[in-house]
Amino acid sequence: MNNSLKQRLTGLWKGALRVNSTCRLDEIVNHDDIKQIFAKALHSKRPVHLLLVGSPGSAKTMFLTEIMRHYNDSYFTVGSNTTKAGLVNQLFERRPKFLLVDELEKMSLADQTSLLHLMETGLISETKINKTRQMELTSWVFATANSCEKIIKPLLSRFVILEMPEYTFEEFSEIALIRLTRENVDESIARVIAEKVWNELGSKDIRDVIKVGRLSTNIQEVPFVVKMLSRRANK
């Protein structure tokens, strides 16, 4: 994406976010076109459902956590945990305007079907022995996935699917600096951590940067921590 287009998109989504200045998607580095779509969806009068698809470390989850931080009427869940928590039960209890599902592909088929029913009809229903309940719920569903292979096709068709491009090294370093500064890691150490995680650990996941930052008490310890994580990853 060229610089002039990026500037135009940045202006568009920042203008949309002025409607609700509490949601600061500019905490996320770049992805300006996707921010614009989220800004429009958040302020749409009718539900718009978005699915972010991309590799680990591409900031997918950050979109969901930023919305969760700024909207009290949101509910965040991880796809692999929905059966344990009971997705339908949680929807009855919380009635979220924004349902945020991380790793949608790990959600059980039963819960995917319930989610599809919500997105299609705006209805949530549950039938058990001697117990039947139903309610109407207007909810925007924002989800992430590493891939779409295990997501049922009818559910996929209900989403606007947005592909998340991988960060460049420069973008990755910028994010690492921001996140590690919040962890009170010195800037010079943060830059070394970013370089070694990218080149030696072969990772583009900012979670690995945070792990190294928390395990390294000084710059001399960074190579050792990265080496140990690399051994573990290669087993």
Stockholm file with secondary structure:
# STOCKHOLM 1.0

chainA/1-235         MNNSLKQRLTGLWKGALRVNSTCRLDEIVNHDDIKQIFAKALHSKRPVHLLLVGSPGSAKTMFLTEIMRHYNDSYFTVGSNTTKAGLVNQLFERRPKFLLVDELEKMSLADQTSLLHLMETGLISETKINKTRQMELTSWVFATANSCEKIIKPLLSRFVILEMPEYTFEEFSEIALIRLTRENVDESIARVIAEKVWNELGSKDIRDVIKVGRLSTNIQEVPFVVKMLSRRANK
#=GR chainA/1-235 SS CCHHHHHHHHHHHHHHHGGGTTCCGGGSCSCHHHHHHHHHHHTCSSCCCEEEECCTTSSHHHHHHHHHHHCTTEEEEEGGGHHHHTHHHHHHHHCCSEEEEESGGGSCHHHHHHHHHHHHHSEEEEEETTEEEEEECCCEEEEEESCSTTSCHHHHTTSEEEECCCCCHHHHHHHHHHHHHHTTCCHHHHHHHHHHHHHTSCCCCHHHHHHHHHHCSSGGGHHHHHHHHHHHHTC
#=GC SS_cons         CCHHHHHHHHHHHHHHHGGGTTCCGGGSCSCHHHHHHHHHHHTCSSCCCEEEECCTTSSHHHHHHHHHHHCTTEEEEEGGGHHHHTHHHHHHHHCCSEEEEESGGGSCHHHHHHHHHHHHHSEEEEEETTEEEEEECCCEEEEEESCSTTSCHHHHTTSEEEECCCCCHHHHHHHHHHHHHHTTCCHHHHHHHHHHHHHTSCCCCHHHHHHHHHHCSSGGGHHHHHHHHHHHHTC
//
